[in-house]
Amino acid sequence: MSAFRLGILACDSGLGHTSRSAVIGRALADLGAEVTIFCPASALSWARQIGGEKIYIEALETKDVIQALRCGAAPATEWLDRLPSPDAFDVFISDNLPDVLERYSDA
């Protein structure tokens, strides 16, 4: 039986999002899930400290979506195109980015 595959996306508007996502990921990995945490590059070294068996950390910048929308930036959601296929995970969690629902209807 293969491990339950969980993807977690942490918003890049501050390290608090990565911290909370990492705690959830670590707890679920301890229960046997295979966890991939997507976080801003600026948080990679910190996030890797909680890594270990069954936890993978990957950089994914959402480029502060709120600020981009306020400025009228058209590519405010281009980060969605960099997400892995929905088939890559059994469940995908986003801490506060509802746009992810365009790719993962059950996020």
Phi and psi in degrees as a GROMACS rama.xvg file:
@    title "Ramachandran Plot"
@    xaxis  label "Phi"
@    yaxis  label "Psi"
@TYPE xy
-83.6056  157.681  SER-2
-69.497  150.964  ALA-3
-65.3837  125.754  PHE-4
-99.6289  120.099  ARG-5
-122.711  130.063  LEU-6
-108.597  136.397  GLY-7
-127.073  125.469  ILE-8
-106.824  120.465  LEU-9
-101.759  127.673  ALA-10
-60.9711  146.981  CYS-11
-100.065  29.3978  ASP-12
-87.2471  2.03042  SER-13
166.423  156.623  GLY-14
-69.3846  -14.8828  LEU-15
-60.5328  -34.2042  GLY-16
-66.3686  -43.5912  HIS-17
-65.9928  -40.5133  THR-18
-59.21  -49.5192  SER-19
-65.1515  -40.8458  ARG-20
-64.3611  -38.5864  SER-21
-66.1354  -39.2703  ALA-22
-63.8033  -44.5549  VAL-23
-63.513  -45.9525  ILE-24
-60.0048  -44.553  GLY-25
-61.9053  -44.0323  ARG-26
-62.7545  -41.9936  ALA-27
-72.9981  -33.2994  LEU-28
-65.3424  -38.0934  ALA-29
-62.8908  -24.2624  ASP-30
-90.1805  0.436804  LEU-31
112.135  -3.83876  GLY-32
-74.1477  150.944  ALA-33
-96.549  114.232  GLU-34
-113.405  132.557  VAL-35
-118.448  123.076  THR-36
-105.796  124.387  ILE-37
-100.234  121.013  PHE-38
-142.992  167.661  CYS-39
-64.3101  149.88  PRO-40
-56.3746  -33.208  ALA-41
-65.6039  -16.9592  SER-42
-106.914  1.44876  ALA-43
-57.6496  -49.5524  LEU-44
-63.5776  -39.447  SER-45
-66.0437  -47.0218  TRP-46
-62.8923  -34.1919  ALA-47
-66.8002  -21.6374  ARG-48
-65.3266  -27.5549  GLN-49
-91.8467  -4.52803  ILE-50
-60.117  -163.061  GLY-51
139.746  -162.824  GLY-52
-60.6766  132.337  GLU-53
70.731  13.3349  LYS-54
-124.531  125.466  ILE-55
-119.706  140.185  TYR-56
-118.799  128.178  ILE-57
-132.138  143.836  GLU-58
-78.5793  134.191  ALA-59
-152.84  113.666  LEU-60
-90.8334  127.75  GLU-61
-95.4454  -5.05848  THR-62
58.7523  42.4105  LYS-63
44.2078  73.1091  ASP-64
-50.9888  -42.6247  VAL-65
-60.1901  -46.6603  ILE-66
-63.9983  -40.6001  GLN-67
-62.702  -40.5453  ALA-68
-67.5067  -38.6233  LEU-69
-61.8281  -34.9746  ARG-70
-84.0885  -2.96195  CYS-71
76.2561  21.5628  GLY-72
-69.8012  122.307  ALA-73
-63.1174  -39.2079  ALA-74
-84.7144  31.6103  PRO-75
-60.1976  -23.6899  ALA-76
-115.93  19.5953  THR-77
-63.5493  -21.4374  GLU-78
-61.7226  -23.7977  TRP-79
-60.1781  -32.544  LEU-80
-70.3658  -15.9359  ASP-81
-93.5339  -3.35097  ARG-82
-72.038  148.101  LEU-83
-67.9852  166.396  PRO-84
-58.1563  143.68  SER-85
-56.6683  -23.858  PRO-86
-71.2997  -12.6553  ASP-87
-73.4671  -18.2805  ALA-88
-135.259  150.44  PHE-89
-77.3392  -37.3848  ASP-90
-140.79  143.238  VAL-91
-126.879  128.831  PHE-92
-115.204  135.095  ILE-93
-119.978  131.323  SER-94
-72.0028  -29.8133  ASP-95
-164.659  22.4751  ASN-96
-111.306  92.1801  LEU-97
-64.5288  -17.8008  PRO-98
-58.7943  -25.2217  ASP-99
-61.624  -20.5698  VAL-100
-63.9962  -19.8274  LEU-101
-65.8508  -29.1682  GLU-102
-103.985  -35.811  ARG-103
-121.306  97.3662  TYR-104
-64.9225  -18.8774  SER-105
-106.963  15.3226  ASP-106
